[in-house]
Amino acid sequence: MKDKLKKLNDFEWLLPKDVRKEMRVDAKIFGNDLVLEALEGDAIAQLTNVACLPGVIEPVVGLPDMHYGYGLPMGAVSAFDAEKGIISAGLCGFDINCGINSIKTNLTADEVKEKMDELIPALFNAIPCGVGAKGKLKLTEEQLEEVLVRGVNWAVENGYGVKEDIPRIEENGCMEGADPSKISDLAKKRGRPQLGTLGAGNHFLEIQKVSDVLDKETAKEWGIDKKDQVMIMLHCGSRGFGHQVATDYLKQQEKAAEKYKIWLPDRQLVCAPANSQEGKDFFAAMKCAVNYSFTNRLVMTHWIREVFEKVFGRSWQEMGMDTLYGLCHNVVKLEEHVVNGEKKKVFVHRKGATRSFEGDVVLVAGSMGTASYIAKGMESSMGKSFGSACHGAGRIMSRASAIRSFRGTEVKDELRQMGIIAKATNPKVLAEESPDAYKDIEAVMDSIEGAEIAKKVVRVVPMGVVKG
Amino acid sequence: MKYKFIDEITSDVMFEAYGKTLKEIFENAAEALFTVICHDVEGEEVREVKVKGENIEDLMFNWLQELIAAVDIEEMFFGKFEILKISETELEAKIYGEPVSREKGETVVKSLTYHQYKFEKTENGFVARISCDI
């Protein structure tokens, strides 16, 4: 399928709709030559699946971190007409609002380095992580409902985070229109014990330092303009609650697709007409999971602040530990975009992608031993990628082959030699997440900037990482 | 062979489970799933589960999904699975395990997916292909 791509310029590739008869629109992939070289042919073929769905708007977008997934690639964006199109649980993904919060500090790398051997274990103990950790909060049914409807507002009222955090989170940490009556009892049961837990796999808490300030003006405006300034990045999602919501609607939308006679190019791409009851129910339920996840990250932000207070003997306010930004990776949003010269309401499905509207903070997580980036959304991304940028480096090796190729303990030693302290519940997760299992973040970010989707502001490198 | 892992999806996990009988394949699929979630689990505590499905393929999906949810709700790891009764649309089972612990945890399975999902009758019994989002 790779040979079907037509080069438009150094960073954009067209996959014309005539490569497959069922495709309704073209697809477009963003990436430089290095990114294209690492791109799997099967992932490109999966992009064509999305282009076959009803009401899809040109183009289906593949971002530079795109890799083979189930049904569609991770790192894909697609938009559907809000009237005539579909909304899809499959295109949203199981970890609804898996995302990143970035927290600033005014500490220097030297100050933190001294305390690293104390800090990382303290964080590891304060943040329940891994499949084997029990949550610290057990919400009542009423509390859970409040979280689902009011998102981070619940957290702040209950002492987790402060009101200044709220406007620094996408959607102000709460999507309007979440309806808990659309949530199964099973999802609620799974959600109650898990608020304030990190999860496992590629979820992490990382202590970073600024290695390069690339856009001085913006960096200053955002308060992250000093080299060696320490930052914190928290990556996690909506836990068992969101997974169950996604699974419930996967099953429901399989039936809906049959009922409305929607042909599915892959069974995982179940969907319902956006304006059908099934479609509306999914959107209202998905918003509950989005709000749960925003709250999850803010609760953990509070505990991170507490750990820093204990380790450094100062208040978190003194250490300037404000939220820089919090954003979603897996989400469906009703947004207005210009389609064929006219403003139109569309359901944008971001699967492993971040929003990058003009001025948005775009947080891109690198792999465990490599750099991450804080970038700024550009106006031109609206017309190119429905205002979306990449979310990470993107895997090039399966978890299974990473485990076969690397040993967790060796990865840990290598990281230590690089000055990075890693602590995980299981050494295998370090092998799975080995930096060599991922694409080169520099090539990914060069592509995003070259394609004028988002501009690099600050590059950060890891100092320590906690993994589930 | 009870099950085999297949290196197919860049980010996730896929396996095939086998069984001469429905009872066997359902037990083997559960065992395969829990090698992804945890290790060396003792079966001291027991839970009973009843699962329904619209057909045998749906029953397998719901069975494994029920077990994934049970890890969160019961805060337990499971290591032994005993199907007591099974039809094309219903099953009853005893599942044996112990409270979750960081030491015995492997990773979170978020969900099963429909990606290349199949449940087939073969000459020797049954085969199921299952991919998990982790």
HADDOCK unambig.tbl for C-alpha pairs under 7 A between the chains (distance, minus, plus):
assign (segid A and resid 68 and name CA) (segid B and resid 9 and name CA) 6.49 0.50 0.50
assign (segid A and resid 68 and name CA) (segid B and resid 10 and name CA) 5.74 0.50 0.50
assign (segid A and resid 69 and name CA) (segid B and resid 9 and name CA) 6.19 0.50 0.50
assign (segid A and resid 69 and name CA) (segid B and resid 10 and name CA) 6.65 0.50 0.50
assign (segid A and resid 69 and name CA) (segid B and resid 11 and name CA) 6.68 0.50 0.50
assign (segid A and resid 70 and name CA) (segid B and resid 115 and name CA) 5.17 0.50 0.50
assign (segid A and resid 71 and name CA) (segid B and resid 115 and name CA) 5.91 0.50 0.50
assign (segid A and resid 94 and name CA) (segid B and resid 110 and name CA) 6.83 0.50 0.50
assign (segid A and resid 94 and name CA) (segid B and resid 111 and name CA) 6.90 0.50 0.50
assign (segid A and resid 130 and name CA) (segid B and resid 102 and name CA) 6.69 0.50 0.50
assign (segid A and resid 130 and name CA) (segid B and resid 105 and name CA) 6.83 0.50 0.50
assign (segid A and resid 130 and name CA) (segid B and resid 107 and name CA) 6.53 0.50 0.50
assign (segid A and resid 131 and name CA) (segid B and resid 105 and name CA) 5.46 0.50 0.50
assign (segid A and resid 131 and name CA) (segid B and resid 106 and name CA) 6.70 0.50 0.50
assign (segid A and resid 131 and name CA) (segid B and resid 107 and name CA) 5.43 0.50 0.50
assign (segid A and resid 131 and name CA) (segid B and resid 108 and name CA) 5.17 0.50 0.50
assign (segid A and resid 132 and name CA) (segid B and resid 100 and name CA) 4.77 0.50 0.50
assign (segid A and resid 132 and name CA) (segid B and resid 101 and name CA) 4.31 0.50 0.50
assign (segid A and resid 132 and name CA) (segid B and resid 102 and name CA) 4.18 0.50 0.50
assign (segid A and resid 132 and name CA) (segid B and resid 104 and name CA) 6.93 0.50 0.50
assign (segid A and resid 132 and name CA) (segid B and resid 105 and name CA) 4.83 0.50 0.50
assign (segid A and resid 133 and name CA) (segid B and resid 100 and name CA) 6.85 0.50 0.50
assign (segid A and resid 133 and name CA) (segid B and resid 101 and name CA) 6.12 0.50 0.50
assign (segid A and resid 133 and name CA) (segid B and resid 102 and name CA) 5.67 0.50 0.50
assign (segid A and resid 134 and name CA) (segid B and resid 75 and name CA) 6.97 0.50 0.50
assign (segid A and resid 189 and name CA) (segid B and resid 73 and name CA) 6.25 0.50 0.50
assign (segid A and resid 190 and name CA) (segid B and resid 69 and name CA) 6.72 0.50 0.50
assign (segid A and resid 190 and name CA) (segid B and resid 72 and name CA) 5.64 0.50 0.50
assign (segid A and resid 190 and name CA) (segid B and resid 73 and name CA) 5.32 0.50 0.50
assign (segid A and resid 199 and name CA) (segid B and resid 108 and name CA) 6.72 0.50 0.50
assign (segid A and resid 200 and name CA) (segid B and resid 107 and name CA) 5.66 0.50 0.50
assign (segid A and resid 200 and name CA) (segid B and resid 108 and name CA) 5.66 0.50 0.50
assign (segid A and resid 201 and name CA) (segid B and resid 107 and name CA) 6.12 0.50 0.50
assign (segid A and resid 201 and name CA) (segid B and resid 108 and name CA) 6.87 0.50 0.50
assign (segid A and resid 201 and name CA) (segid B and resid 134 and name CA) 6.54 0.50 0.50
assign (segid A and resid 240 and name CA) (segid B and resid 72 and name CA) 6.74 0.50 0.50
assign (segid A and resid 240 and name CA) (segid B and resid 110 and name CA) 6.85 0.50 0.50
assign (segid A and resid 243 and name CA) (segid B and resid 110 and name CA) 5.62 0.50 0.50
assign (segid A and resid 243 and name CA) (segid B and resid 111 and name CA) 6.25 0.50 0.50
assign (segid A and resid 247 and name CA) (segid B and resid 111 and name CA) 6.84 0.50 0.50
assign (segid A and resid 267 and name CA) (segid B and resid 114 and name CA) 5.78 0.50 0.50
assign (segid A and resid 267 and name CA) (segid B and resid 115 and name CA) 6.49 0.50 0.50
assign (segid A and resid 268 and name CA) (segid B and resid 113 and name CA) 6.64 0.50 0.50
assign (segid A and resid 268 and name CA) (segid B and resid 114 and name CA) 4.75 0.50 0.50
assign (segid A and resid 268 and name CA) (segid B and resid 115 and name CA) 5.35 0.50 0.50
assign (segid A and resid 395 and name CA) (segid B and resid 10 and name CA) 6.70 0.50 0.50
assign (segid A and resid 395 and name CA) (segid B and resid 11 and name CA) 6.76 0.50 0.50
assign (segid A and resid 396 and name CA) (segid B and resid 10 and name CA) 6.70 0.50 0.50
assign (segid A and resid 397 and name CA) (segid B and resid 10 and name CA) 5.62 0.50 0.50
assign (segid A and resid 398 and name CA) (segid B and resid 9 and name CA) 6.22 0.50 0.50
assign (segid A and resid 398 and name CA) (segid B and resid 10 and name CA) 3.86 0.50 0.50
assign (segid A and resid 398 and name CA) (segid B and resid 11 and name CA) 5.16 0.50 0.50
assign (segid A and resid 398 and name CA) (segid B and resid 12 and name CA) 6.81 0.50 0.50
assign (segid A and resid 399 and name CA) (segid B and resid 10 and name CA) 6.80 0.50 0.50
assign (segid A and resid 399 and name CA) (segid B and resid 11 and name CA) 5.84 0.50 0.50
assign (segid A and resid 399 and name CA) (segid B and resid 12 and name CA) 6.45 0.50 0.50
assign (segid A and resid 400 and name CA) (segid B and resid 7 and name CA) 6.30 0.50 0.50
assign (segid A and resid 425 and name CA) (segid B and resid 102 and name CA) 5.92 0.50 0.50
assign (segid A and resid 425 and name CA) (segid B and resid 103 and name CA) 6.85 0.50 0.50
assign (segid A and resid 426 and name CA) (segid B and resid 106 and name CA) 6.46 0.50 0.50
